[in-house]
Amino acid sequence: MSIKLRENCAYSLLVATSMGARLTPINGQPFHCSDTFKLQATSAESNVASVASFLGLPVKVLTAFVAESPVARFIKDDLSRRHMDCEGPEVEQVGPWGVRHQFNLADSGYGSRGPRVQNDRAGEVGCALKADDFDLERIFGTEGVQVVHLSGLIAALSPETGTFCLEIARAARKHGTRISFDLNHRASFWEGREQELRDIFTEIAGVSDILIGNEEDFQLCLGIEGPEAGGSDLAAKIDGFKGMINRVKEAFPNAEAFATTLRQVVSANCHLWGAIARVGDDWQVVEPREITVLDRIGGGDGFVGGFLYGILKEWDPDKWIQFGWASGALVTTLLTDYAQPADEAQIWSIWEGNARVRR
């Protein structure tokens, strides 16, 4: 089976997000030991959209900017370089203690030393995002969107963004836009808000066509029983994940596709990387294969981006998970936490295990 998409849309993919900046030490060094850093514009949702945008599909980002901020200008220029349209309110900073774009302080780890990440989100401009900031009728009705991708990171960011994501999901559903929802549970976002967020996530999941998450995401966000312990046997672990996804399907029958990644960390630079997907009643499994990792951050977003790209291209479902797996593997070889594929062939060569030079 395939997922039928709207036709004659201005945008293949739309994401709602709160953009920030990531600071990463060079040469794999720990943050606290470094004085030289790479700066990049970042968010989980725009990371997902990069696979489609770099491969030529029209992408739109709904977000918020700090008015006259050099960081906001940097983010806008970066989204433009990534071939993405962006739309959102310009929010006054209101003095040095006002709103700002969040900072992600993240080293990549090396060898036996794992990465460390700290999010500095105080005063984040995206926390106040609301549906009234956008003409959703124009975006979904007049312009048209084939797939909207929502993430639990933006849905749980604040009470305002939770309502914002609900309104986007409702507008998308009204106009026949397919909805992708990556649960992305973060314990610090949920503390003291469990019932509020469970209600929001359950409503979004109930109208979603594509649900993505790991075992903790489905358990903590939606209350789904997790996979049974499978010990060290890979086949048993995969069967456990299949059982969990079957329970998600029973609870959310509207969804047509479900996916989760599998990761075993050997060292910071060597992972076993796999994935499972259920599309309709059919299963696709990529048993974990060894990949070399420069920086692991964004690999999961790359998987989602590649999976959605396969849906947007209307490929056979077995190719969705293959392209997603390879897109995630690509991201882990890059200094950015999003994929920048040169073309489809580059991603397919990763899937095929072909790392020979191309001249």
C-alpha positions in Angstrom: 0.0 0.0 0.0 1.0 3.7 -0.3 -0.2 6.9 1.4 -2.4 8.9 -1.0 -1.3 12.5 -1.1 -3.1 15.7 -2.1 -2.3 17.0 -5.5 -1.5 20.6 -6.8 0.0 21.8 -3.5 2.5 24.6 -3.2 4.4 22.7 -0.5 5.4 19.0 -0.3 6.4 19.3 3.4 5.6 21.8 6.1 7.1 21.9 9.6 6.3 23.9 12.7 9.4 24.7 14.9 11.3 27.0 17.2 14.6 27.7 15.6 17.8 28.2 17.5 21.5 28.0 17.2 23.9 25.1 18.0 27.5 25.6 19.2 29.7 22.6 18.7 33.5 22.4 19.6 35.7 21.5 16.7 37.7 18.3 16.4 35.4 16.3 18.6 36.5 18.1 21.8 34.4 18.5 25.0 32.6 21.8 25.3 34.3 22.8 28.5 37.7 22.3 27.1 37.1 24.3 23.9 37.5 27.9 22.8 36.6 27.5 19.1 33.1 26.4 18.0 31.0 25.8 14.9 27.8 27.7 14.8 24.7 26.4 13.0 21.0 27.1 12.8 19.1 24.2 14.2 15.8 22.5 15.3 14.7 18.9 15.2 11.8 19.7 12.8 13.9 21.7 10.3 16.4 18.9 10.4 13.7 16.5 9.3 12.7 18.9 6.4 16.3 19.2 5.1 16.3 15.8 3.3 13.3 16.9 1.1 14.5 20.5 0.6 18.0 19.6 -0.5 16.6 17.0 -2.9 14.4 19.6 -4.6 10.9 19.4 -3.0 9.2 22.6 -1.8 9.4 23.0 2.0 7.9 25.6 4.3 8.9 26.4 7.9 6.5 28.0 10.4 8.5 29.6 13.2 9.1 32.9 15.1 11.9 35.4 15.0 13.4 38.0 17.3 13.0 41.3 15.5 16.3 42.9 14.4 18.3 40.1 16.0 21.6 39.0 14.2 20.9 35.5 15.3 17.4 35.6 13.6 19.1 36.9 10.4 21.6 34.1 10.6 18.8 31.6 10.9 16.8 33.1 8.0 19.8 33.1 5.8 20.6 29.5 6.7 17.0 28.3 6.0 17.2 30.1 2.6 20.5 28.3 1.9 18.7 25.0 2.7 16.1 25.9 0.0 13.3 26.4 2.6 10.6 29.1 2.7 9.9 30.4 6.1 7.1 32.4 7.7 6.5 33.7 11.2 6.0 36.7 13.5 8.8 39.2 14.3 8.8 39.5 18.1 10.3 42.5 19.8 13.2 41.6 22.1 12.0 44.1 24.7 15.4 44.9 26.2 18.4 42.7 27.1 16.3 40.4 29.3 13.6 39.8 26.7 13.1 37.0 24.2 15.8 35.3 22.2 16.6 32.2 20.1 17.6 29.2 22.1 21.1 27.8 22.1 22.1 24.2 21.9 25.5 23.5 23.5 26.6 20.1 22.2 29.9 18.3 21.7 30.0 15.2 19.5 32.0 12.9 21.7 34.9 10.8 20.6 35.8 7.1 21.0 34.9 6.0 24.6 33.8 9.6 25.6 30.1 10.1 24.8 28.6 13.3 23.6 27.2 15.8 26.1 24.3 18.2 25.3 22.8 21.1 27.2 19.9 23.1 25.9 19.8 26.8 27.0 16.1 27.7 26.3 15.4 30.5 28.8 13.3 33.3 27.1 12.9 31.2 23.9 11.0 33.2 21.3 9.3 30.1 20.0 7.5 29.4 23.3 4.9 31.9 22.4 4.0 30.5 19.0 0.2 30.4 18.4 -2.1 29.7 15.6 -3.2 33.4 15.3 0.4 34.1 14.1 -0.5 32.4 10.8 -3.3 32.2 8.3 -3.8 28.5 8.5 -6.7 28.6 6.0 -4.4 30.2 3.4 -1.5 27.8 4.1 -3.5 24.6 4.1 -6.5 25.6 2.0 -5.2 27.9 -0.7 -1.5 27.1 -0.9 -1.8 23.5 0.0 0.5 21.1 1.8 1.0 17.4 1.2 2.5 16.4 4.5 2.8 18.4 7.8 5.4 17.1 10.2 5.0 17.8 13.9 7.3 16.9 16.7 6.8 16.4 20.4 9.6 18.8 21.1 7.6 21.8 19.8 4.3 20.4 21.0 5.6 20.1 24.6 7.6 23.3 24.6 4.9 25.4 26.3 1.2 25.5 26.8 1.0 27.9 23.8 2.9 25.7 21.4 0.9 22.6 22.5 -2.3 24.4 21.4 -0.5 25.7 18.3 0.3 22.2 17.2 -3.2 21.1 17.9 -4.6 23.8 15.7 -2.1 22.9 12.9 -3.2 19.3 13.1 -6.9 20.2 12.9 -6.3 22.5 9.9 -4.3 19.9 8.2 -6.9 17.2 8.8 -9.7 19.6 7.5 -7.9 20.1 4.2 -6.7 16.6 3.6 -3.0 17.2 4.4 -1.3 14.1 5.8 0.1 14.4 9.3 3.4 13.0 10.5 4.0 13.0 14.3 7.4 12.2 15.9 6.7 11.9 19.6 10.2 12.9 20.8 9.6 12.7 24.6 11.7 14.9 26.8 11.3 14.4 30.5 12.2 18.0 31.4 9.4 19.3 29.2 6.8 17.0 30.7 7.6 17.5 34.4 4.4 18.7 36.2 2.5 18.7 32.9 1.9 15.0 32.3 -1.9 15.0 32.0 -2.0 18.2 29.9 0.6 16.9 27.5 -0.9 13.3 27.4 -4.2 14.8 26.2 -2.5 17.0 23.5 -0.3 14.2 22.2 -3.2 11.7 22.2 -5.4 14.1 20.1 -2.5 14.7 17.6 -1.7 11.0 17.4 -5.4 10.3 16.8 -5.5 12.3 13.6 -1.9 11.4 12.4 -1.2 9.3 9.4 2.4 8.6 10.3 3.6 7.9 13.9 7.3 7.8 14.8 8.9 7.1 18.1 11.0 4.8 20.2 9.8 2.6 23.1 10.0 5.4 25.7 8.2 7.8 23.4 5.2 5.5 22.9 5.1 4.5 26.6 5.5 8.0 28.2 3.7 10.1 25.6 0.7 7.8 24.8 0.7 5.2 27.6 1.3 2.3 25.3 2.9 -0.8 26.8 6.5 -1.0 25.7 8.3 -4.0 24.1 8.9 -7.1 26.1 12.5 -7.6 27.2 14.3 -9.5 24.5 17.7 -10.0 26.1 20.7 -9.9 23.8 18.9 -11.7 21.0 18.3 -9.3 18.1 15.3 -11.3 16.7 13.6 -11.3 20.1 14.2 -7.5 20.4 12.7 -6.9 17.0 9.7 -9.1 17.8 9.2 -7.0 21.0 9.2 -3.8 19.0 6.7 -5.3 16.6 4.4 -6.1 19.5 4.6 -2.6 20.8 3.8 -1.1 17.3 0.8 -3.5 17.0 -0.5 -2.1 20.3 0.0 1.5 19.0 -2.0 0.6 15.8 -4.8 -0.8 18.0 -5.0 2.5 20.0 -4.6 4.8 16.9 -6.2 3.0 14.0 -6.2 6.2 11.8 -2.4 5.9 11.3 -1.2 4.1 8.3 2.5 4.0 8.9 4.6 3.5 12.1 8.4 3.6 12.4 11.1 3.4 15.0 14.9 3.3 14.8 17.2 0.8 16.5 20.5 1.9 17.8 23.3 0.2 19.8 26.3 2.4 20.7 29.6 0.6 20.5 31.5 3.8 20.9 30.9 7.5 20.1 32.2 6.8 16.6 30.7 3.3 16.0 27.0 2.5 16.2 24.9 -0.4 15.1 22.0 1.3 13.2 18.7 -0.2 12.2 15.0 0.5 11.9 11.5 -1.1 11.9 8.4 0.1 10.1 4.8 -1.1 9.7 2.9 0.2 6.7 -0.7 -1.2 6.6 -0.3 -4.8 7.6 3.2 -5.2 6.2 6.5 -5.0 8.0 9.9 -3.7 6.9 12.9 -4.4 9.0 16.5 -3.1 8.6 18.6 -5.2 11.0 21.2 -3.1 12.7 24.4 -2.6 10.6 27.6 -0.9 11.7 28.0 2.7 10.7 30.9 5.1 11.4 29.8 8.2 13.3 31.3 11.7 13.2 28.5 13.3 15.2 25.4 11.3 16.2 23.1 14.3 16.8 20.4 14.6 14.1 20.6 11.0 12.9 17.1 10.2 14.1 15.8 13.3 12.4 17.6 12.3 9.2 15.8 8.9 9.3 12.4 10.6 9.6 13.3 13.0 6.8 14.3 10.2 4.5 11.2 8.1 5.4 8.9 11.1 4.6 10.8 11.8 1.4 10.0 8.2 0.3 6.3 8.8 1.0 6.3 12.2 -0.8 8.0 10.5 -3.8 5.3 7.8 -3.8 7.8 5.0 -3.8 6.9 1.5 -2.7 6.9 1.3 1.1 9.9 -0.9 1.4 12.0 1.9 0.0 10.8 4.4 2.7 12.7 2.7 5.5 15.7 2.0 3.3 16.0 5.7 2.3 15.3 6.7 5.9 18.0 4.5 7.3 20.5 5.7 4.8 19.5 9.4 5.3 20.1 9.0 9.1 23.4 7.3 8.5 24.4 10.2 6.2 23.7 12.8 8.9 26.1 11.1 11.3 28.9 11.7 8.9 28.3 15.5 8.7 29.3 18.3 11.0 25.7 19.7 10.7 22.9 17.9 12.5 20.8 17.7 9.3 21.3 16.0 6.0 22.6 17.8 3.0 22.4 15.1 0.3 23.9 16.0 -3.1 21.3 13.8 -4.8 19.3 10.6 -4.2 22.1 8.5 -5.5 24.4 9.6 -2.7 21.9 8.3 -0.1 21.2 5.1 -2.1 24.9 4.4 -2.2 25.0 4.5 1.6 22.2 2.0 1.7 24.0 -0.3 -0.7 27.3 0.0 1.3 29.1 1.5 -1.6 31.7 4.0 -0.3 33.9 3.9 -3.3 35.0 7.2 -4.8 32.8 8.6 -7.5 34.6 10.5 -10.2 
